[in-house]
Amino acid sequence: MQNTPSVQVPTNNLAQNEEYEGKAKIIRVLDEQTVLVKFKDDLTAFDGVKKATKKGKGHLNAQITKILFSYLQDKGIPTHFLEQLDDTTFRARKLRMIPVEFVIRNYSAGSFVRRYGLSKGMKLKKPILELFVKSDALHDPLIDPNVAIELGFLTRDEYEKGKLYSYLINDFLSQLFDQIGLTLVDFKLEFGIDQEGTLYLGDELSPDSMRLWKKGTQKSFDKDVFREDKGEVIEAYEYVYRRLSEINDFQPSPPEFMINLSIRLKPGIVDAEGAVVKRALTRLGLTQLSEARVGKLIDLKLSATNVLKSLETFAVGRTEFLINPLIEKSEISFDV
């Protein structure tokens, strides 16, 4: 691959006790495996053009992030959150962050409206996932998943797992916010890889990174209050935090998701079925056919609250019962 774009991913090369300060958080490296994440009171919008400092904003985002990460971890979604240290700081796994944002949209709003000329607030037939390159210099451009993979921003496996987690997180969070009378309009997610190669949800989950509307209206309880001068942003964030804090042991309905397993013989392995197909097609007149290889596709529909446990069980079953790793290769894709 030539001319791979350079996209800076903070903290990857930081040594112990070094810090990176972003727009809304400060990250300090503790050791090779952990970091401190401290939330600031700063607010920014429009690529940093609009700025403000709101006392208590860092505390609210830290607490909301803790609640949402803990909730998702309980449902089997791996996150980088480890423990809360004080009102604005938590300890987290050190990750190599993927330089691409995963954005899930349930309703039309923001740039989605401007890009496609839609009416604001239109409910989408099904949630839509978009990817954006994390680059302030390029204004976070939309990118096709295949292009992102080809350019080396993430691997096919990272994309498929990130896509699955994004849709499942959307299902879990939509049900949670529905309990407190809010509609999850859209939100962004960031993922990273630890030293063992495991994918984790990173960054934060707060009104800074999502749109929340009062059910049945378009009244905002998120950073749009600041972006569009629609009131006092701290009051909106306090409302979200207070209502989430009131929820006790909420158990969402298990989401359904599909695992698509494609199995083919490895290159160099004689494909007897493929040879039969080739001869038949040649007799029909397809004389330019040089090779035919036959595989199989297995579609599995699962309904599970603990997604990670289900995937681990599937991984064992795939290796032991569904494929012969000596002569076959497999590819997995997910859908929700």
Disulfide bonds with the S-S distance in Angstrom:
none
